[in-house]
């Protein structure tokens, strides 16, 4: 399903998302994503941006990272966005399309540029890390219900969004509100909070992100993000602040991740077997729209990883979890697939990494708890399937 470029020709930057004329039916896909992607310039050597003499070009964008990883895992995926009618826009569309993502609904804007950014080679978590964004007034910041193909976004099983898009402009925020509004035919909405304080110059960011997260069906949030945005500590506190979504995944970095899943039964009516549905699962009650519901929380430790770079791991985790969700796997296995996809991203230098082959990931996800605890993944691990499994199965 690779596309070589956008279907529409450059217009005036104010084209309608659907058009007044009768449009052909949009082919449904497994997952549709919406968001800005930028051309990323990575340094040729460590050091301050002021000292680095040259950079290597790549791409970066939370939603397109998820789209590429899902397409590489064998799902049909569509990325919807706007890019400039420039060479950087060409590079983004061609590169994302080369992963097998449908890019036909990407619009070109001749009046606004494609965003770019530069970063240092250091870890994002350290004070020494620098990122310089040049995205103000970008083509993607002009996304709205009038300038993107809304029908292409809704023709899917899962619609994946992130809080980054909400911060780009008022129009982008209104678009996310429209897409997350309840209504007939709305696909399952996945929302990655992706709190970036620098993108929210005022105090509205945390409130807006909480609003959007509560309208989603699946939410991904790091415990560090929850502390920074909402002053919430611990997965249970996050779940209590987000009672509406069917699943809330709280990521704890190297310590693992916990999924809080709302059961169909009301509290007090759930059977005793619910808590044993997955190893290590617990249960608690959550108030949802004034009615107590029964939650199952499942925690899965992350495997040990020899990290090359931390960029892209959160997006890869979301892709792995969503891939397993589309396949109907239990929550424990969804979390394990998320960890494995994140490990693929952590062991390469850029934002994007091909996930392990499905049968390889399935075998690792099926390991018993002791073998999973011995798992250690380093650069190239996705290509060494049997050897890694034999090592962890042997005490």
C-alpha distance (Angstrom), angle and dihedral (degrees) to the residues before:
residue distance angle dihedral
X1 . . .
X2 3.77 . .
X3 3.79 115.7 .
X4 3.78 122.9 -158.7
X5 3.78 95.4 -147.8
X6 3.79 146.1 -28.9
X7 3.77 118.7 -48.5
X8 3.77 96.0 -138.6
X9 3.77 123.2 71.7
X10 3.81 120.0 -125.5
X11 3.79 111.9 -74.9
X12 3.75 135.6 175.1
X13 3.80 95.1 -69.0
X14 3.80 92.1 -107.9
X15 3.78 100.0 80.1
X16 3.78 119.9 146.7
X17 3.77 120.0 -103.8
X18 3.80 92.6 -131.3
X19 3.80 107.2 13.4
X20 3.78 128.6 -136.5
X21 3.80 93.2 -100.6
X22 3.78 121.3 80.1
X23 3.80 107.4 -83.3
X24 3.80 123.9 -151.9
X25 3.78 116.9 -104.4
X26 3.79 112.7 -86.2
X27 3.79 115.9 -121.3
X28 3.80 111.2 -118.5
X29 3.81 118.7 -121.9
X30 3.77 135.1 -170.4
X31 3.81 94.5 -111.5
X32 3.80 135.2 13.2
X33 3.79 122.1 -168.3
X34 3.79 132.6 -167.0
X35 3.77 125.7 -161.7
X36 3.77 151.0 97.5
X37 3.78 121.1 -74.0
X38 3.77 121.7 -168.2
X39 3.75 136.8 -166.6
X40 3.80 106.8 -103.6
X41 3.78 123.9 -150.0
X42 3.79 114.2 -156.4
X43 3.81 121.1 -167.4
X44 3.77 122.1 -104.7
X45 3.82 89.5 -137.1
X46 3.82 138.7 10.0
X47 3.76 119.6 -83.3
X48 3.78 144.3 83.6
X49 3.78 118.0 -41.5
X50 3.79 86.3 -115.5
X51 3.82 90.1 60.4
X52 3.81 103.6 38.9
X53 3.83 109.1 104.2
X54 3.81 99.6 -163.8
X55 3.78 142.7 11.8
X56 3.78 138.8 -150.0
X57 3.79 118.2 -129.8
X58 3.78 122.7 -123.2
X59 3.78 138.1 140.9
X60 3.78 132.8 -100.4
X61 3.78 134.1 -173.5
X62 3.79 130.3 130.3
X63 3.80 96.8 -134.8
X64 3.80 96.6 41.2
X65 3.82 88.9 48.2
X66 3.80 88.3 57.2
X67 3.81 90.9 45.4
X68 3.81 93.4 51.7
X69 3.80 93.8 47.2
X70 3.81 92.1 49.0
X71 3.80 92.3 47.7
X72 3.81 90.2 49.7
X73 3.82 87.7 52.0
X74 3.81 89.8 58.5
X75 3.81 103.5 -96.5
X76 3.79 127.2 129.3
X77 3.80 106.4 -112.3
X78 3.80 136.3 177.9
X79 3.81 125.8 -161.4
X80 3.82 116.5 -157.2
X81 3.79 120.9 -166.8
X82 3.80 146.5 113.5
X83 3.80 126.1 -102.5
X84 3.76 133.6 176.5
X85 3.78 122.2 -91.9
X86 3.79 88.1 -111.5
X87 3.78 140.8 101.4
X88 3.78 93.0 -90.1
X89 3.80 89.4 54.9
X90 3.80 89.2 50.4
X91 3.80 89.9 51.7
X92 3.80 93.2 50.8
X93 3.78 95.3 48.0
X94 3.80 93.9 44.8
X95 3.81 94.7 45.6
X96 3.80 95.9 46.8
X97 3.79 90.3 44.3
X98 3.80 90.1 52.1
X99 3.81 89.2 64.9
X100 3.80 89.5 62.1
X101 3.81 96.8 -96.7
X102 3.81 119.2 143.6
X103 3.82 104.6 -118.9
X104 3.81 98.0 169.8
X105 3.81 92.3 112.2
X106 3.82 94.6 55.9
X107 3.81 109.2 116.3
X108 3.82 125.4 -146.8
X109 3.79 121.6 -136.6
X110 3.84 117.2 -159.4
X111 3.81 92.8 -169.2
X112 3.81 101.3 50.4
X113 3.80 128.8 52.7
X114 3.77 132.1 -124.2
X115 3.80 110.3 -103.0
X116 3.80 120.5 -111.7
X117 3.79 135.0 -174.6
X118 3.79 139.6 -170.7
X119 3.78 125.4 -148.1
X120 3.77 139.1 180.0
X121 3.78 123.9 -116.2
X122 3.81 94.4 -110.5
X123 3.76 129.0 103.8
X124 3.81 113.9 -81.2
X125 3.78 89.6 -131.8
X126 3.81 93.9 64.4
X127 3.78 128.8 82.0
X128 3.80 89.3 -125.1
X129 3.79 92.5 65.8
X130 3.81 116.1 103.6
X131 3.79 130.6 -166.8
X132 3.79 124.1 -179.1
X133 3.81 114.0 -165.7
X134 3.80 124.6 -161.5
X135 3.79 100.2 -175.2
X136 3.82 106.1 113.0
X137 3.81 109.4 126.9
X138 3.80 91.7 8.4
X139 3.78 123.2 160.6
X140 3.81 90.3 -107.4
X141 3.81 92.1 55.9
X142 3.82 86.9 65.8
X143 3.81 93.1 61.8
X144 3.78 112.7 130.9
X145 3.78 139.4 141.0
X146 3.82 86.6 -85.9
X147 3.80 98.0 51.0
X148 3.80 104.4 40.8
X149 3.79 133.3 54.8
X150 3.81 103.0 -99.6
X151 3.81 92.1 179.4
X152 3.81 89.8 58.4
X153 3.80 89.5 53.5
X154 3.78 94.6 50.1
X155 3.81 96.2 47.0
X156 3.79 94.7 88.1
X157 3.78 145.3 82.9
X158 3.81 93.5 -122.6
X159 3.81 127.7 25.5
X160 3.81 111.5 -158.5
X161 3.81 119.1 -157.6
X162 3.78 136.7 163.9
X163 3.78 139.8 -153.7
X164 3.80 91.2 -114.9
X165 3.80 90.8 74.3
X166 3.79 91.8 52.8
X167 3.82 89.8 58.4
X168 3.81 96.7 53.5
X169 3.82 98.1 79.0
X170 3.79 144.4 -32.8
X171 3.80 89.9 -96.2
X172 3.80 91.0 53.3
X173 3.79 90.9 51.0
X174 3.80 92.5 50.3
X175 3.80 89.0 49.2
X176 3.81 91.0 54.9
X177 3.78 90.5 47.7
X178 3.80 89.7 53.0
X179 3.81 93.0 47.8
X180 3.81 93.7 48.4
X181 3.79 95.8 44.5
X182 3.81 112.5 115.6
X183 3.76 115.3 -108.8
X184 3.80 144.8 125.8
X185 3.78 115.1 -59.5
X186 3.79 95.7 15.4
X187 3.80 109.8 150.3
X188 3.77 121.9 -129.2
X189 3.82 104.4 -74.8
X190 3.80 119.8 -139.3
X191 3.81 115.7 -168.0
X192 3.79 127.6 -170.4
X193 3.81 108.4 -163.4
X194 3.83 93.1 -148.3
X195 3.80 94.2 178.2
X196 3.81 109.1 -158.3
X197 3.83 107.9 179.0
X198 3.82 92.5 -164.2
X199 3.81 90.0 62.2
X200 3.82 92.3 56.4
X201 3.83 108.3 62.6
X202 3.79 91.5 175.1
X203 3.79 132.0 47.9
X204 3.80 95.8 -98.0
X205 3.80 97.5 90.1
X206 3.81 100.2 85.1
X207 3.81 92.6 44.8
X208 3.82 92.7 48.7
X209 3.79 93.2 47.0
X210 3.79 91.7 49.7
X211 3.81 90.0 50.4
X212 3.81 93.0 51.4
X213 3.80 94.4 42.9
X214 3.80 91.6 53.8
X215 3.82 89.7 56.0
X216 3.82 94.0 53.7
X217 3.79 130.4 90.7
X218 3.82 97.1 -143.3
X219 3.81 121.6 28.3
X220 3.80 128.8 -169.4
X221 3.80 118.5 -164.8
X222 3.78 134.4 158.2
X223 3.79 117.0 -128.1
X224 3.81 87.8 -126.7
X225 3.81 89.8 54.6
X226 3.79 91.3 49.1
X227 3.80 90.4 53.3
X228 3.80 93.8 46.6
X229 3.80 96.7 44.0
X230 3.80 104.1 32.6
X231 3.81 105.9 12.0
X232 3.80 89.0 -118.7
X233 3.79 120.1 150.5
X234 3.78 121.8 -162.4
X235 3.76 133.1 13.7
X236 3.79 94.5 -91.9
X237 3.81 91.4 57.4
X238 3.80 90.0 50.2
X239 3.79 91.3 50.9
X240 3.80 91.9 49.6
X241 3.82 89.2 53.2
X242 3.83 89.9 49.0
X243 3.81 105.2 41.9
X244 3.81 97.5 148.9
X245 3.84 105.1 65.2
X246 3.78 116.6 87.9
X247 3.81 90.4 -133.2
X248 3.80 130.2 21.8
X249 3.81 116.2 -172.2
X250 3.79 115.5 -161.3
X251 3.81 112.3 -164.5
X252 3.79 119.1 -150.4
X253 3.79 99.8 -175.6
X254 3.80 114.2 -129.8
X255 3.82 89.7 0.4
X256 3.80 92.5 66.8
X257 3.79 134.8 -117.7
X258 3.79 138.4 -77.5
X259 3.81 125.5 -146.4
X260 3.80 119.9 -155.8
X261 3.79 108.6 -158.2
X262 3.77 123.3 -171.0
X263 3.78 112.2 -136.2
X264 3.80 122.8 -142.7
X265 3.80 92.2 -121.4
X266 3.77 122.5 84.4
X267 3.76 118.4 -115.9
X268 3.79 110.5 -82.8
X269 3.81 92.0 27.2
X270 3.79 97.3 69.3
X271 3.76 116.7 106.1
X272 3.78 123.2 -116.3
X273 3.80 89.5 -112.4
X274 3.81 92.2 69.1
X275 3.78 93.4 80.5
X276 3.82 90.8 52.4
X277 3.78 95.6 50.7
X278 3.81 90.1 104.4
X279 3.78 129.8 18.8
X280 3.76 112.4 -94.9
X281 3.80 94.0 13.8
X282 3.78 122.9 145.7
X283 3.77 133.3 -170.2
X284 3.78 135.5 -135.4
X285 3.77 139.6 158.5
X286 3.80 124.3 -104.1
X287 3.79 127.9 -169.9
X288 3.80 110.4 -123.8
X289 3.82 118.0 -179.0
X290 3.78 88.5 -24.8
X291 3.82 95.1 -50.9
X292 3.78 122.9 104.0
X293 3.81 113.3 -125.1
X294 3.76 130.7 -173.8
X295 3.81 118.1 -109.1
X296 3.77 129.1 -162.9
X297 3.78 114.1 -155.7
X298 3.78 118.9 -160.3
X299 3.79 123.2 -171.8
X300 3.80 123.4 -164.4
X301 3.78 122.2 -174.5
X302 3.78 117.4 -130.6
X303 3.80 117.5 -114.8
X304 3.78 117.9 -113.2
X305 3.79 109.9 -91.9
X306 3.80 131.6 -167.3
X307 3.79 94.5 -136.5
X308 3.80 121.6 -142.8
X309 3.82 96.5 173.1
X310 3.80 133.8 -12.0
X311 3.81 97.6 -141.7
X312 3.80 117.4 115.0
X313 3.81 97.2 11.9
X314 3.81 95.3 117.0
X315 3.79 92.3 50.2
X316 3.80 90.9 47.9
X317 3.81 90.5 50.1
X318 3.81 90.5 53.9
X319 3.82 90.4 49.0
X320 3.80 92.7 50.7
X321 3.80 92.3 47.5
X322 3.81 92.7 47.6
X323 3.80 92.3 46.7
X324 3.80 90.3 55.1
X325 3.82 89.8 44.5
X326 3.81 91.1 54.9
X327 3.79 88.1 51.9
X328 3.80 92.4 52.0
X329 3.80 96.0 -118.0
X330 3.82 121.0 161.0
X331 3.79 118.9 -94.4
X332 3.79 95.2 -103.8
X333 3.81 90.4 56.6
X334 3.80 91.5 45.0
X335 3.79 88.9 57.0
X336 3.79 91.9 46.7
X337 3.79 91.5 50.2
X338 3.80 88.0 49.8
X339 3.80 90.7 53.2
X340 3.81 92.0 47.5
X341 3.79 92.8 50.5
X342 3.81 89.7 47.7
X343 3.81 89.5 50.9
X344 3.79 89.5 54.9
X345 3.82 89.6 55.4
X346 3.80 93.7 43.4
X347 3.80 92.3 56.4
X348 3.82 96.8 56.4
X349 3.83 127.9 65.1
X350 3.82 99.0 -124.0
X351 3.81 137.6 59.7
X352 3.80 95.3 -98.5
X353 3.79 130.5 61.0
X354 3.78 131.9 168.3
X355 3.81 108.2 -112.5
X356 3.79 120.3 -124.3
X357 3.79 116.1 -84.7
X358 3.79 110.9 -83.5
X359 3.80 96.1 -113.8
X360 3.80 89.9 48.0
X361 3.81 92.2 50.9
X362 3.81 91.3 44.7
X363 3.81 91.6 54.3
X364 3.80 92.2 49.2
X365 3.81 92.3 45.5
X366 3.82 89.2 52.7
X367 3.84 93.9 56.4
X368 3.79 116.2 122.1
X369 3.80 116.2 -106.1
X370 3.79 94.4 -97.9
X371 3.80 93.5 51.3
X372 3.81 91.7 44.4
X373 3.79 88.2 53.3
X374 3.81 90.7 54.7
X375 3.80 93.3 49.9
X376 3.80 114.5 121.3
X377 3.80 121.1 178.3
X378 3.78 127.3 -164.9
X379 3.82 138.6 168.2
X380 3.80 110.9 -44.4
X381 3.80 94.4 16.7
X382 3.80 93.3 130.4
X383 3.82 88.5 66.0
X384 3.81 96.4 49.3
X385 3.75 102.6 65.4
X386 3.81 108.6 154.0
X387 3.80 97.5 35.8
X388 3.81 93.6 56.1
X389 3.79 92.1 47.7
X390 3.82 93.5 48.7
X391 3.80 91.2 50.9
X392 3.81 95.6 52.0
X393 3.80 94.1 43.2
X394 3.82 90.5 58.3
X395 3.84 112.6 79.1
